[in-house]
């Protein structure tokens, strides 16, 4: 994720949001502070113990974790994101973000 983050971090049209569904709030705080799954500078949300029943998770039909989505104007632009473990996957995900910005 780091190359994607570095590419778009300064773009005013892109925000990185992490939603943690863990039941334990202290675990969530530790993961945010430690940068394990997210950057402390991102928008980091906690589902307050609701987990998958939280409206953000439920309304966006998120069923697997971690899951990457490209959202625009509160609507899913792409829920079929490529795997980021390869240069081709990172390039495809970058293109999804660019397409969302330009539309």
C-alpha positions in Angstrom: 0.0 0.0 0.0 2.9 2.4 0.6 3.6 3.2 -3.1 -0.1 4.0 -3.5 -0.1 6.1 -0.4 2.9 8.0 -1.5 1.5 8.6 -4.9 -1.8 10.1 -3.7 -1.2 11.4 -0.2 -0.8 15.0 -1.2 -3.8 14.9 -3.7 -6.6 17.0 -2.2 -9.2 14.6 -3.9 -7.9 11.5 -2.2 -8.3 10.5 1.4 -7.3 7.2 2.9 -9.8 5.8 5.4 -9.2 2.8 7.6 -12.2 1.2 9.4 -11.2 -1.2 12.2 -13.9 -3.7 13.1 -12.1 -5.2 16.1 -14.2 -5.4 19.3 -11.2 -4.2 21.4 -10.8 -0.4 21.3 -7.3 -0.6 22.8 -6.2 -3.0 20.0 -7.5 -0.5 17.4 -5.6 2.4 19.1 -2.4 0.3 19.1 -2.7 -0.6 15.5 -3.2 3.1 14.5 -0.3 4.3 16.6 1.9 1.5 15.4 1.1 1.9 11.8 0.5 -1.8 11.4 -2.5 -1.5 9.0 -2.8 2.2 8.5 -1.0 5.5 8.9 -1.8 7.7 11.9 -2.3 10.6 9.5 -5.2 8.8 7.7 -8.8 8.9 8.7 -9.0 6.0 11.1 -12.4 4.9 12.3 -13.5 2.4 14.8 -16.9 0.6 14.7 -17.3 1.0 18.5 -17.7 -2.7 19.0 -20.4 -3.1 16.4 -18.0 -4.8 14.0 -19.6 -6.0 10.7 -23.0 -4.7 12.0 -21.8 -1.1 11.8 -23.7 0.8 9.1 -20.5 1.8 7.2 -19.6 -1.9 6.9 -23.1 -3.2 6.4 -24.2 -0.5 3.9 -21.1 -0.9 1.7 -21.5 -4.7 1.8 -18.0 -5.3 3.1 -17.6 -8.9 3.9 -13.8 -9.6 3.8 -10.9 -8.1 5.7 -8.8 -6.3 4.7 -10.8 -5.0 1.8 -9.9 -2.1 -0.5 -12.6 0.1 -2.0 -12.5 3.2 -4.0 -15.4 5.4 -2.9 -16.4 8.7 -4.5 -19.2 11.0 -3.1 -20.1 8.3 -0.6 -20.7 5.7 -3.3 -18.7 2.7 -4.2 -16.7 3.5 -7.4 -14.9 0.2 -7.3 -15.2 -2.8 -5.0 -13.1 -5.1 -7.2 -9.6 -3.9 -6.5 -6.5 -5.7 -7.6 -4.0 -7.3 -5.3 -1.3 -4.8 -4.3 1.5 -7.4 -4.0 2.7 -7.0 -7.6 3.7 -3.9 -9.6 0.8 -4.7 -12.0 -1.7 -4.8 -9.2 -0.4 -1.5 -7.8 -0.6 0.1 -11.2 -4.2 -1.1 -11.7 -5.2 0.2 -8.2 -3.6 3.6 -9.0 -5.5 3.7 -12.2 -8.8 3.0 -10.3 -8.1 6.0 -8.1 -7.2 8.2 -11.0 -10.4 7.2 -12.8 -12.4 8.1 -9.8 -10.8 11.5 -9.5 -11.4 12.3 -13.2 -15.0 11.2 -13.3 
